[in-house]
Amino acid sequence: MSNKAKTFDALSMMREIRDRISFETQNMSFEELKAYIKLTSY
């Protein structure tokens, strides 16, 4: 195994995205959450 420095930390990125989504949706109703998911899904 090589000792290269990481240029991309997938776990850190996943946590940042999860935290941002949690913050944005924390006070949404079920209907608002469904609309948010529908708008942000690809």
Phi and psi in degrees as GROMACS dihedral restraints (atoms count N, CA, C in turn):
[ dihedral_restraints ]
;  ai    aj    ak    al  type     phi  dphi    fc
    3     4     5     6     1   -86.8    20    10
    4     5     6     7     1   162.8    20    10
    6     7     8     9     1  -108.0    20    10
    7     8     9    10     1    44.0    20    10
    9    10    11    12     1   -73.2    20    10
   10    11    12    13     1   146.0    20    10
   12    13    14    15     1   -73.9    20    10
   13    14    15    16     1   141.3    20    10
   15    16    17    18     1   -69.7    20    10
   16    17    18    19     1   138.0    20    10
   18    19    20    21     1  -106.1    20    10
   19    20    21    22     1   -13.6    20    10
   21    22    23    24     1  -146.1    20    10
   22    23    24    25     1   127.2    20    10
   24    25    26    27     1  -111.2    20    10
   25    26    27    28     1    97.3    20    10
   27    28    29    30     1   -63.6    20    10
   28    29    30    31     1   -38.8    20    10
   30    31    32    33     1   -65.1    20    10
   31    32    33    34     1   -42.9    20    10
   33    34    35    36     1   -62.4    20    10
   34    35    36    37     1   -43.2    20    10
   36    37    38    39     1   -63.5    20    10
   37    38    39    40     1   -44.0    20    10
   39    40    41    42     1   -59.7    20    10
   40    41    42    43     1   -42.3    20    10
   42    43    44    45     1   -65.7    20    10
   43    44    45    46     1   -41.2    20    10
   45    46    47    48     1   -62.5    20    10
   46    47    48    49     1   -44.1    20    10
   48    49    50    51     1   -64.4    20    10
   49    50    51    52     1   -44.8    20    10
   51    52    53    54     1   -61.1    20    10
   52    53    54    55     1   -42.9    20    10
   54    55    56    57     1   -65.5    20    10
   55    56    57    58     1   -39.6    20    10
   57    58    59    60     1   -64.8    20    10
   58    59    60    61     1   -44.4    20    10
   60    61    62    63     1   -64.2    20    10
   61    62    63    64     1   -42.6    20    10
   63    64    65    66     1   -60.5    20    10
   64    65    66    67     1   -43.1    20    10
   66    67    68    69     1   -64.1    20    10
   67    68    69    70     1   -44.2    20    10
   69    70    71    72     1   -67.9    20    10
   70    71    72    73     1   -28.5    20    10
   72    73    74    75     1  -107.3    20    10
   73    74    75    76     1     3.2    20    10
   75    76    77    78     1   -60.8    20    10
   76    77    78    79     1   -31.6    20    10
   78    79    80    81     1  -111.6    20    10
   79    80    81    82     1    17.6    20    10
   81    82    83    84     1   -83.5    20    10
   82    83    84    85     1   146.4    20    10
   84    85    86    87     1   -75.6    20    10
   85    86    87    88     1   171.7    20    10
   87    88    89    90     1   -60.3    20    10
   88    89    90    91     1   -42.0    20    10
   90    91    92    93     1   -65.3    20    10
   91    92    93    94     1   -41.5    20    10
   93    94    95    96     1   -64.5    20    10
   94    95    96    97     1   -39.3    20    10
   96    97    98    99     1   -64.9    20    10
   97    98    99   100     1   -41.6    20    10
   99   100   101   102     1   -60.7    20    10
  100   101   102   103     1   -43.0    20    10
  102   103   104   105     1   -65.5    20    10
  103   104   105   106     1   -40.1    20    10
  105   106   107   108     1   -61.5    20    10
  106   107   108   109     1   -46.0    20    10
  108   109   110   111     1   -64.0    20    10
  109   110   111   112     1   -42.2    20    10
  111   112   113   114     1   -63.6    20    10
  112   113   114   115     1   -39.1    20    10
  114   115   116   117     1   -73.5    20    10
  115   116   117   118     1   -30.3    20    10
  117   118   119   120     1   -97.5    20    10
  118   119   120   121     1    -4.2    20    10
  120   121   122   123     1   -81.3    20    10
  121   122   123   124     1   149.2    20    10
